[in-house]
Amino acid sequence: MKITGRCYCGKTEVHGDNHKTVLYCHCADCRRSAGAPVTAFVEFDMSDVQTIGDDLRTVSINDGVTLMF
């Protein structure tokens, strides 16, 4: 099954056949960044992810957690 998707602003697209992981997170970082009680994530190989433009921002508050906007 081919998976195709994009973020709401259109800066990131995913075109792949497989996802690695689907998870929900309710840690303080995820709740704060989303303004919601829980967030959902899907993990793909970087080769399946395409970013459009160079104005993506990253935030890393805790070791091992990097968010990209």
WOTA-V375107 format. One record per pair of residues at least 12 apart in sequence whose ideal C-beta (glycine too) atoms are under 10 Angstrom apart, sorted by sequence separation. I is the first residue (numbers start at 1). J is the second residue. D is the distance in Angstrom with one decimal. If there is no record, write none. Layout:
# WOTA-V375107
i=[I	I]
j=[J	J]
d=[D	D]
This chain:
# WOTA-V375107
i=[3	4	26	27	56	57	2	3	25	26	56	2	3	24	25	55	1	2	3	24	25	1	2	3	23	24	25	1	23	24	51	1	22	23	22	23	49	21	22	23	21	22	20	21	19	20	21	19	20	19	20	16	18	19	33	17	18	32	14	16	17	20	33	39	15	16	19	32	14	18	29	14	16	17	29	15	16	29	33	15	16	28	29	34	14	15	28	33	13	14	15	27	30	32	13	14	29	33	5	12	13	30	12	13	27	29	3	5	11	12	13	11	12	25	3	11	12	10	11	9	10	11	4	6	7	9	11	12	3	7	11	6	9	9	7	12	11	12	11	9	7	7]
j=[15	16	38	39	68	69	15	16	38	39	69	16	17	38	39	69	16	17	18	39	40	17	18	19	39	40	41	18	40	41	68	19	40	41	41	42	68	41	42	43	42	43	42	43	42	43	44	43	44	44	45	42	44	45	59	44	45	59	42	44	45	48	61	67	44	45	48	61	44	48	59	45	47	48	60	47	48	61	65	48	49	61	62	67	48	49	62	67	48	49	50	62	65	67	49	50	65	69	42	49	50	67	50	51	65	67	42	44	50	51	52	51	52	65	44	52	53	52	53	52	53	54	48	50	51	53	55	56	48	52	56	52	55	56	56	68	68	69	69	69	68	69]
d=[7.6	8.3	4.8	9.0	5.4	4.8	7.3	5.4	6.9	7.8	6.5	7.3	7.2	5.3	5.4	9.4	9.8	5.8	7.7	7.0	8.0	7.1	9.6	6.3	9.2	5.4	6.6	8.5	7.4	7.7	8.2	9.8	7.3	5.4	7.2	8.2	9.9	7.6	5.2	7.8	7.3	7.7	8.3	4.2	5.1	4.2	9.2	6.4	6.6	5.6	7.2	9.9	7.9	9.0	7.2	9.8	7.9	9.9	8.0	5.2	9.7	9.8	9.0	9.8	9.2	6.7	8.6	8.5	5.5	8.2	8.6	9.8	8.0	7.9	9.4	9.7	3.2	5.6	9.7	6.1	8.0	8.9	6.2	9.4	5.8	8.4	8.9	5.4	9.3	5.5	7.0	8.6	8.4	9.8	7.4	7.7	5.5	8.4	8.2	6.6	4.8	8.2	7.2	8.0	8.0	7.3	8.2	9.4	9.7	5.3	6.9	6.3	7.1	9.6	7.8	5.2	9.7	6.8	5.8	9.4	9.2	9.8	9.9	9.3	9.5	9.7	7.5	7.6	8.1	9.7	6.2	8.8	9.9	9.7	9.7	7.7	9.2	9.5	8.3	8.2	9.3	8.6]
